[in-house]
Amino acid sequence: MYSIPNFEVVACHDVQKTKPDPEGISKLLKLLHIDKHETIILGDHPVDMKAAKAAGVYAIGMSHGFGTPAELIKAGAICILDSLTSLPQIIDDHNSGKKLLF
C-alpha cells in the first residue's frame, strides 16, 4: 500500500536541542526532502505534539503511551488514534477528501 523509498533516523545525539525543540524534525525533513506541509508526526507524549507544532508539521497522538488523549490534544494533536492499524484509512480518507485532517 505505502512504500518507504527513503529511511532516516535522527536521534538525540544528532541534534543540539531535543524535543520540544523542532530541530530533530526539521533535520529529518531536510534529509528526506519532505515538505513540512505534507508531513504527519505520530507521537504518544505531549512533547511530541509540541515539537511537531514548532516544526510546522501536523501531529497525530497515540492514545496508548505517556500522554492522555486530552493532554495530546491540548499540546497540538489534530486527532488521536487508538491503533496504528487505523492510520492507512485515515490517510486515504484525507487524500481522497472524504475526511480531511487539516
N, CA, C and O atoms as a GROMACS GRO file, in nm:
protein
  408
    1MET      N    1   0.083  -0.118   0.000
    1MET     CA    2   0.000   0.000   0.000
    1MET      C    3   0.087   0.125   0.000
    1MET      O    4   0.087   0.200  -0.097
    2TYR      N    5   0.162   0.147   0.106
    2TYR     CA    6   0.251   0.262   0.114
    2TYR      C    7   0.394   0.209   0.114
    2TYR      O    8   0.428   0.114   0.184
    3SER      N    9   0.475   0.273   0.034
    3SER     CA   10   0.616   0.233   0.034
    3SER      C   11   0.698   0.342   0.100
    3SER      O   12   0.657   0.458   0.105
    4ILE      N   13   0.810   0.304   0.151
    4ILE     CA   14   0.901   0.400   0.212
    4ILE      C   15   1.027   0.398   0.127
    4ILE      O   16   1.113   0.312   0.145
    5PRO      N   17   1.039   0.495   0.033
    5PRO     CA   18   1.155   0.493  -0.056
    5PRO      C   19   1.286   0.531   0.016
    5PRO      O   20   1.393   0.488  -0.025
    6ASN      N   21   1.275   0.610   0.121
    6ASN     CA   22   1.393   0.651   0.196
    6ASN      C   23   1.364   0.634   0.344
    6ASN      O   24   1.250   0.650   0.389
    7PHE      N   25   1.467   0.603   0.418
    7PHE     CA   26   1.450   0.585   0.562
    7PHE      C   27   1.568   0.651   0.631
    7PHE      O   28   1.684   0.625   0.597
    8GLU      N   29   1.540   0.735   0.727
    8GLU     CA   30   1.644   0.803   0.804
    8GLU      C   31   1.606   0.799   0.951
    8GLU      O   32   1.488   0.790   0.985
    9VAL      N   33   1.705   0.806   1.037
    9VAL     CA   34   1.683   0.814   1.180
    9VAL      C   35   1.760   0.935   1.232
    9VAL      O   36   1.878   0.952   1.202
   10VAL      N   37   1.691   1.019   1.309
   10VAL     CA   38   1.755   1.129   1.378
   10VAL      C   39   1.736   1.104   1.527
   10VAL      O   40   1.623   1.107   1.577
   11ALA      N   41   1.844   1.081   1.595
   11ALA     CA   42   1.840   1.052   1.739
   11ALA      C   43   1.888   1.174   1.818
   11ALA      O   44   1.935   1.272   1.760
   12CYS      N   45   1.875   1.166   1.949
   12CYS     CA   46   1.911   1.280   2.034
   12CYS      C   47   2.056   1.322   2.018
   12CYS      O   48   2.088   1.439   2.034
   13HIS      N   49   2.146   1.228   1.986
   13HIS     CA   50   2.286   1.265   1.969
   13HIS      C   51   2.313   1.332   1.834
   13HIS      O   52   2.426   1.375   1.809
   14ASP      N   53   2.212   1.340   1.746
   14ASP     CA   54   2.226   1.405   1.616
   14ASP      C   55   2.186   1.552   1.617
   14ASP      O   56   2.200   1.621   1.516
   15VAL      N   57   2.138   1.600   1.731
   15VAL     CA   58   2.089   1.738   1.739
   15VAL      C   59   2.148   1.808   1.862
   15VAL      O   60   2.196   1.745   1.955
   16GLN      N   61   2.143   1.940   1.857
   16GLN     CA   62   2.188   2.020   1.971
   16GLN      C   63   2.079   2.033   2.076
   16GLN      O   64   2.106   2.036   2.196
   17LYS      N   65   1.953   2.041   2.029
   17LYS     CA   66   1.838   2.059   2.117
   17LYS      C   67   1.738   1.947   2.093
   17LYS      O   68   1.710   1.912   1.978
   18THR      N   69   1.686   1.891   2.200
   18THR     CA   70   1.588   1.783   2.187
   18THR      C   71   1.446   1.836   2.202
   18THR      O   72   1.426   1.954   2.234
   19LYS      N   73   1.348   1.750   2.180
   19LYS     CA   74   1.208   1.789   2.190
   19LYS      C   75   1.180   1.853   2.326
   19LYS      O   76   1.231   1.807   2.428
   20PRO      N   77   1.101   1.956   2.328
   20PRO     CA   78   1.008   2.003   2.225
   20PRO      C   79   1.068   2.093   2.118
   20PRO      O   80   0.994   2.143   2.033
   21ASP      N   81   1.198   2.116   2.119
   21ASP     CA   82   1.260   2.192   2.011
   21ASP      C   83   1.241   2.116   1.880
   21ASP      O   84   1.253   1.993   1.879
   22PRO      N   85   1.211   2.183   1.771
   22PRO     CA   86   1.183   2.115   1.644
   22PRO      C   87   1.307   2.074   1.565
   22PRO      O   88   1.294   2.025   1.453
   23GLU      N   89   1.426   2.091   1.621
   23GLU     CA   90   1.548   2.065   1.544
   23GLU      C   91   1.552   1.925   1.483
   23GLU      O   92   1.587   1.910   1.366
   24GLY      N   93   1.516   1.823   1.560
   24GLY     CA   94   1.520   1.686   1.509
   24GLY      C   95   1.425   1.663   1.394
   24GLY      O   96   1.460   1.600   1.294
   25ILE      N   97   1.304   1.716   1.407
   25ILE     CA   98   1.206   1.700   1.299
   25ILE      C   99   1.252   1.776   1.175
   25ILE      O  100   1.244   1.724   1.064
   26SER      N  101   1.299   1.898   1.194
   26SER     CA  102   1.345   1.979   1.081
   26SER      C  103   1.462   1.911   1.010
   26SER      O  104   1.468   1.912   0.887
   27LYS      N  105   1.553   1.853   1.086
   27LYS     CA  106   1.667   1.783   1.027
   27LYS      C  107   1.620   1.663   0.946
   27LYS      O  108   1.669   1.638   0.836
   28LEU      N  109   1.524   1.588   1.000
   28LEU     CA  110   1.471   1.471   0.930
   28LEU      C  111   1.402   1.511   0.800
   28LEU      O  112   1.420   1.445   0.697
   29LEU      N  113   1.322   1.617   0.804
   29LEU     CA  114   1.254   1.663   0.682
   29LEU      C  115   1.356   1.700   0.575
   29LEU      O  116   1.338   1.671   0.457
   30LYS      N  117   1.463   1.765   0.616
   30LYS     CA  118   1.568   1.804   0.521
   30LYS      C  119   1.637   1.681   0.463
   30LYS      O  120   1.660   1.674   0.342
   31LEU      N  121   1.670   1.584   0.548
   31LEU     CA  122   1.736   1.462   0.500
   31LEU      C  123   1.650   1.387   0.399
   31LEU      O  124   1.701   1.330   0.302
   32LEU      N  125   1.518   1.386   0.423
   32LEU     CA  126   1.426   1.312   0.338
   32LEU      C  127   1.368   1.394   0.223
   32LEU      O  128   1.296   1.342   0.137
   33HIS      N  129   1.400   1.524   0.221
   33HIS     CA  130   1.348   1.615   0.118
   33HIS      C  131   1.195   1.612   0.116
   33HIS      O  132   1.132   1.596   0.012
   34ILE      N  133   1.136   1.629   0.236
   34ILE     CA  134   0.991   1.623   0.252
   34ILE      C  135   0.937   1.761   0.285
   34ILE      O  136   0.997   1.835   0.364
   35ASP      N  137   0.824   1.796   0.225
   35ASP     CA  138   0.756   1.922   0.252
   35ASP      C  139   0.686   1.914   0.388
   35ASP      O  140   0.607   1.822   0.412
   36LYS      N  141   0.715   2.008   0.475
   36LYS     CA  142   0.656   2.005   0.609
   36LYS      C  143   0.504   2.015   0.607
   36LYS      O  144   0.438   1.969   0.700
   37HIS      N  145   0.448   2.075   0.502
   37HIS     CA  146   0.302   2.091   0.494
   37HIS      C  147   0.231   1.961   0.456
   37HIS      O  148   0.108   1.954   0.458
   38GLU      N  149   0.308   1.860   0.421
   38GLU     CA  150   0.253   1.730   0.385
   38GLU      C  151   0.303   1.622   0.480
   38GLU      O  152   0.308   1.504   0.444
   39THR      N  153   0.339   1.662   0.601
   39THR     CA  154   0.401   1.571   0.696
   39THR      C  155   0.315   1.552   0.819
   39THR      O  156   0.258   1.648   0.872
   40ILE      N  157   0.306   1.428   0.863
   40ILE     CA  158   0.236   1.394   0.987
   40ILE      C  159   0.336   1.325   1.079
   40ILE      O  160   0.405   1.231   1.038
   41ILE      N  161   0.343   1.372   1.201
   41ILE     CA  162   0.426   1.310   1.303
   41ILE      C  163   0.335   1.233   1.398
   41ILE      O  164   0.232   1.286   1.441
   42LEU      N  165   0.371   1.110   1.430
   42LEU     CA  166   0.297   1.031   1.528
   42LEU      C  167   0.372   1.037   1.660
   42LEU      O  168   0.495   1.028   1.663
   43GLY      N  169   0.299   1.052   1.769
   43GLY     CA  170   0.364   1.055   1.899
   43GLY      C  171   0.269   1.016   2.009
   43GLY      O  172   0.147   1.016   1.992
   44ASP      N  173   0.327   0.983   2.124
   44ASP     CA  174   0.245   0.942   2.238
   44ASP      C  175   0.268   1.029   2.361
   44ASP      O  176   0.222   0.997   2.470
   45HIS      N  177   0.339   1.140   2.343
   45HIS     CA  178   0.371   1.228   2.454
   45HIS      C  179   0.343   1.372   2.412
   45HIS      O  180   0.366   1.408   2.296
   46PRO      N  181   0.294   1.454   2.503
   46PRO     CA  182   0.269   1.595   2.468
   46PRO      C  183   0.391   1.665   2.408
   46PRO      O  184   0.376   1.753   2.323
   47VAL      N  185   0.511   1.629   2.450
   47VAL     CA  186   0.630   1.692   2.396
   47VAL      C  187   0.646   1.661   2.247
   47VAL      O  188   0.700   1.743   2.173
   48ASP      N  189   0.598   1.545   2.202
   48ASP     CA  190   0.599   1.512   2.059
   48ASP      C  191   0.508   1.607   1.981
   48ASP      O  192   0.544   1.653   1.873
   49MET      N  193   0.392   1.635   2.037
   49MET     CA  194   0.296   1.724   1.973
   49MET      C  195   0.353   1.866   1.966
   49MET      O  196   0.339   1.934   1.864
   50LYS      N  197   0.416   1.910   2.073
   50LYS     CA  198   0.475   2.044   2.077
   50LYS      C  199   0.590   2.058   1.977
   50LYS      O  200   0.602   2.162   1.912
   51ALA      N  201   0.672   1.956   1.965
   51ALA     CA  202   0.783   1.959   1.869
   51ALA      C  203   0.729   1.964   1.726
   51ALA      O  204   0.781   2.039   1.643
   52ALA      N  205   0.627   1.885   1.698
   52ALA     CA  206   0.568   1.885   1.564
   52ALA      C  207   0.511   2.023   1.532
   52ALA      O  208   0.534   2.078   1.424
   53LYS      N  209   0.437   2.078   1.625
   53LYS     CA  210   0.377   2.210   1.604
   53LYS      C  211   0.486   2.315   1.581
   53LYS      O  212   0.472   2.400   1.493
   54ALA      N  213   0.593   2.310   1.659
   54ALA     CA  214   0.703   2.406   1.644
   54ALA      C  215   0.774   2.390   1.509
   54ALA      O  216   0.828   2.486   1.455
   55ALA      N  217   0.774   2.267   1.455
   55ALA     CA  218   0.837   2.241   1.325
   55ALA      C  219   0.744   2.275   1.209
   55ALA      O  220   0.787   2.273   1.094
   56GLY      N  221   0.618   2.306   1.239
   56GLY     CA  222   0.523   2.340   1.133
   56GLY      C  223   0.463   2.220   1.064
   56GLY      O  224   0.416   2.230   0.951
   57VAL      N  225   0.465   2.104   1.131
   57VAL     CA  226   0.404   1.984   1.075
   57VAL      C  227   0.284   1.945   1.160
   57VAL      O  228   0.262   1.999   1.268
   58TYR      N  229   0.206   1.851   1.110
   58TYR     CA  230   0.086   1.805   1.180
   58TYR      C  231   0.121   1.689   1.272
   58TYR      O  232   0.208   1.608   1.240
   59ALA      N  233   0.053   1.682   1.385
   59ALA     CA  234   0.080   1.577   1.482
   59ALA      C  235  -0.045   1.495   1.509
   59ALA      O  236  -0.154   1.549   1.529
   60ILE      N  237  -0.028   1.364   1.510
   60ILE     CA  238  -0.134   1.271   1.549
   60ILE      C  239  -0.088   1.203   1.676
   60ILE      O  240   0.023   1.150   1.683
   61GLY      N  241  -0.174   1.204   1.775
   61GLY     CA  242  -0.141   1.142   1.903
   61GLY      C  243  -0.187   0.998   1.909
   61GLY      O  244  -0.289   0.961   1.851
   62MET      N  245  -0.110   0.917   1.978
   62MET     CA  246  -0.145   0.777   2.003
   62MET      C  247  -0.200   0.769   2.145
   62MET      O  248  -0.139   0.818   2.239
   63SER      N  249  -0.315   0.706   2.160
   63SER     CA  250  -0.383   0.703   2.290
   63SER      C  251  -0.312   0.619   2.394
   63SER      O  252  -0.335   0.637   2.514
   64HIS      N  253  -0.227   0.530   2.352
   64HIS     CA  254  -0.153   0.448   2.448
   64HIS      C  255  -0.008   0.501   2.454
   64HIS      O  256   0.057   0.517   2.351
   65GLY      N  257   0.037   0.526   2.571
   65GLY     CA  258   0.172   0.579   2.585
   65GLY      C  259   0.182   0.670   2.705
   65GLY      O  260   0.122   0.644   2.809
   66PHE      N  261   0.257   0.776   2.691
   66PHE     CA  262   0.289   0.862   2.804
   66PHE      C  263   0.190   0.976   2.827
   66PHE      O  264   0.186   1.031   2.936
   67GLY      N  265   0.112   1.012   2.728
   67GLY     CA  266   0.017   1.122   2.743
   67GLY      C  267  -0.126   1.075   2.727
   67GLY      O  268  -0.153   0.982   2.651
   68THR      N  269  -0.216   1.139   2.798
   68THR     CA  270  -0.358   1.107   2.781
   68THR      C  271  -0.406   1.174   2.654
   68THR      O  272  -0.345   1.270   2.607
   69PRO      N  273  -0.516   1.126   2.596
   69PRO     CA  274  -0.570   1.193   2.478
   69PRO      C  275  -0.594   1.342   2.500
   69PRO      O  276  -0.565   1.423   2.412
   70ALA      N  277  -0.646   1.380   2.616
   70ALA     CA  278  -0.670   1.522   2.644
   70ALA      C  279  -0.540   1.602   2.645
   70ALA      O  280  -0.535   1.713   2.594
   71GLU      N  281  -0.436   1.545   2.703
   71GLU     CA  282  -0.306   1.613   2.706
   71GLU      C  283  -0.248   1.628   2.566
   71GLU      O  284  -0.188   1.730   2.533
   72LEU      N  285  -0.265   1.525   2.484
   72LEU     CA  286  -0.213   1.528   2.347
   72LEU      C  287  -0.286   1.634   2.263
   72LEU      O  288  -0.222   1.707   2.188
   73ILE      N  289  -0.417   1.640   2.277
   73ILE     CA  290  -0.495   1.740   2.204
   73ILE      C  291  -0.454   1.880   2.249
   73ILE      O  292  -0.433   1.969   2.166
   74LYS      N  293  -0.443   1.899   2.379
   74LYS     CA  294  -0.404   2.031   2.433
   74LYS      C  295  -0.266   2.072   2.381
   74LYS      O  296  -0.241   2.191   2.360
   75ALA      N  297  -0.177   1.975   2.361
   75ALA     CA  298  -0.041   2.003   2.314
   75ALA      C  299  -0.033   2.022   2.163
   75ALA      O  300   0.072   2.061   2.112
   76GLY      N  301  -0.144   1.995   2.090
   76GLY     CA  302  -0.145   2.022   1.947
   76GLY      C  303  -0.181   1.909   1.854
   76GLY      O  304  -0.174   1.927   1.732
   77ALA      N  305  -0.219   1.793   1.906
   77ALA     CA  306  -0.257   1.681   1.818
   77ALA      C  307  -0.383   1.716   1.740
   77ALA      O  308  -0.477   1.772   1.795
   78ILE      N  309  -0.383   1.682   1.611
   78ILE     CA  310  -0.501   1.708   1.528
   78ILE      C  311  -0.605   1.597   1.542
   78ILE      O  312  -0.722   1.617   1.511
   79CYS      N  313  -0.561   1.481   1.589
   79CYS     CA  314  -0.653   1.372   1.620
   79CYS      C  315  -0.578   1.270   1.705
   79CYS      O  316  -0.455   1.277   1.720
   80ILE      N  317  -0.653   1.176   1.760
   80ILE     CA  318  -0.596   1.072   1.845
   80ILE      C  319  -0.631   0.936   1.786
   80ILE      O  320  -0.746   0.912   1.749
   81LEU      N  321  -0.533   0.848   1.776
   81LEU     CA  322  -0.556   0.712   1.729
   81LEU      C  323  -0.542   0.614   1.844
   81LEU      O  324  -0.457   0.630   1.932
   82ASP      N  325  -0.627   0.513   1.843
   82ASP     CA  326  -0.617   0.405   1.941
   82ASP      C  327  -0.526   0.292   1.890
   82ASP      O  328  -0.474   0.213   1.969
   83SER      N  329  -0.508   0.287   1.758
   83SER     CA  330  -0.429   0.179   1.699
   83SER      C  331  -0.363   0.228   1.570
   83SER      O  332  -0.423   0.304   1.494
   84LEU      N  333  -0.241   0.185   1.547
   84LEU     CA  334  -0.172   0.220   1.423
   84LEU      C  335  -0.242   0.161   1.300
   84LEU      O  336  -0.227   0.212   1.190
   85THR      N  337  -0.318   0.054   1.320
   85THR     CA  338  -0.385  -0.009   1.206
   85THR      C  339  -0.488   0.082   1.143
   85THR      O  340  -0.527   0.060   1.028
   86SER      N  341  -0.534   0.185   1.214
   86SER     CA  342  -0.632   0.278   1.158
   86SER      C  343  -0.566   0.388   1.076
   86SER      O  344  -0.634   0.461   1.004
   87LEU      N  345  -0.436   0.402   1.084
   87LEU     CA  346  -0.366   0.511   1.014
   87LEU      C  347  -0.382   0.509   0.862
   87LEU      O  348  -0.412   0.613   0.804
   88PRO      N  349  -0.363   0.395   0.794
   88PRO     CA  350  -0.379   0.397   0.648
   88PRO      C  351  -0.517   0.446   0.603
   88PRO      O  352  -0.526   0.521   0.506
   89GLN      N  353  -0.623   0.406   0.672
   89GLN     CA  354  -0.757   0.451   0.634
   89GLN      C  355  -0.773   0.602   0.656
   89GLN      O  356  -0.834   0.670   0.575
   90ILE      N  357  -0.719   0.652   0.765
   90ILE     CA  358  -0.726   0.796   0.793
   90ILE      C  359  -0.653   0.875   0.686
   90ILE      O  360  -0.701   0.979   0.641
   91ILE      N  361  -0.536   0.826   0.644
   91ILE     CA  362  -0.461   0.893   0.537
   91ILE      C  363  -0.536   0.884   0.405
   91ILE      O  364  -0.546   0.984   0.333
   92ASP      N  365  -0.590   0.767   0.373
   92ASP     CA  366  -0.669   0.753   0.250
   92ASP      C  367  -0.790   0.846   0.249
   92ASP      O  368  -0.819   0.909   0.148
   93ASP      N  369  -0.860   0.853   0.362
   93ASP     CA  370  -0.977   0.943   0.371
   93ASP      C  371  -0.935   1.088   0.352
   93ASP      O  372  -1.006   1.166   0.288
   94HIS      N  373  -0.822   1.125   0.408
   94HIS     CA  374  -0.772   1.262   0.392
   94HIS      C  375  -0.736   1.288   0.245
   94HIS      O  376  -0.779   1.388   0.187
   95ASN      N  377  -0.657   1.198   0.186
   95ASN     CA  378  -0.612   1.218   0.049
   95ASN      C  379  -0.727   1.220  -0.053
   95ASN      O  380  -0.718   1.287  -0.155
   96SER      N  381  -0.833   1.146  -0.024
   96SER     CA  382  -0.946   1.142  -0.117
   96SER      C  383  -1.045   1.258  -0.093
   96SER      O  384  -1.136   1.280  -0.172
   97GLY      N  385  -1.026   1.330   0.018
   97GLY     CA  386  -1.116   1.439   0.051
   97GLY      C  387  -1.237   1.396   0.130
   97GLY      O  388  -1.322   1.478   0.163
   98LYS      N  389  -1.247   1.266   0.161
   98LYS     CA  390  -1.361   1.213   0.235
   98LYS      C  391  -1.369   1.273   0.377
   98LYS      O  392  -1.476   1.310   0.424
   99LYS      N  393  -1.253   1.281   0.443
   99LYS     CA  394  -1.246   1.339   0.577
   99LYS      C  395  -1.107   1.400   0.595
   99LYS      O  396  -1.010   1.328   0.621
  100LEU      N  397  -1.098   1.531   0.580
  100LEU     CA  398  -0.970   1.599   0.587
  100LEU      C  399  -0.920   1.608   0.730
  100LEU      O  400  -0.997   1.634   0.823
  101LEU      N  401  -0.792   1.587   0.748
  101LEU     CA  402  -0.728   1.600   0.879
  101LEU      C  403  -0.693   1.745   0.910
  101LEU      O  404  -0.699   1.789   1.025
  102PHE      N  405  -0.657   1.819   0.807
  102PHE     CA  406  -0.613   1.957   0.823
  102PHE      C  407  -0.650   2.038   0.701
  102PHE      O  408  -0.621   2.157   0.695
   0.00000   0.00000   0.00000
